[in-house]
């Protein structure tokens, strides 16, 4: 689903009748950066710090969010 430049990723298998659960609200650029940085460092903390620095954000994605992005790329080979 594409919405004002943001790609919304939904938990697989969630019924649309009940409404999808929002997993993440980051652009493909943000998601790609997170996965790449995690693979380079192997550290969630380093990944979060780099994200804050790179994008000038006060808050970074949670460890759980990064884990799900990495798992998605490993399993499916793509972010979208």
N, C-alpha and C positions, 0 to 999 in steps of 0.2 A: 504494500500500500504506500503510495507516495502522497505526501501532504506538505505543502509549502517548503519543499527542499529537505524535509526530514523523512527518514525512512523508519517506519514503526515496525518493530519485530515482535511477533506474537508467539506465545508459548504454543508449541505444536499440540494439536489435538483439542484445543480449547474450543468449546462450542460457540459459534458466533451468535446463536440465539440467546445465550446467557451473557454475551459480550466478551470480547477477547481480553485477556490479561495483558497489560502493557509490560513488556520485558525491558525495553530500553527506548530512549528517545534521542538517539544520537545519529548524526549524519554518517554516511558511508565513510567519509574522511576520518571522523572521530573513531568509528569502529575499527577501521583498518589500522589506524595509529595504535589503538589499544592492543590489538592482536599482535602486530609487529613488535611493539615494545615489550610485550610479555614474552614473546619468543626470544628476543634479544637478551633480556635480563633474567627471565625465569622468576621474577619477583613481582607480586601484586603491588606491594608498597612502592617499589621503584617505578612501576607502570603508572600508578596513580599520581605520583609526584611529577613525572614527565608530562602527563596529561595536563595537570594544572599549569605547569610552566609553559608548555607549547601553546595552549589555547587561552591562557589568562583567566582561568576559571578558579573560583574559590573551592568548589566542590568537584570531586572526581567520582567516576562510577565505582560502585561497590565491588568488592572481591567477587561476590556472587555473579554480578553482571559481567565482569571480565571473564570469569570461568565459563559462563554460558556462551559468550562470543567465541572464545577459543574452541570450545567443544563443537560449536556449530561449524566452524571452519574446518576442524579436523574431520568431522563426520560427513559434511556435505561438500567441502571444498570451496565454499563461497560464503559471503556475508549476507546476501539478500535472499 
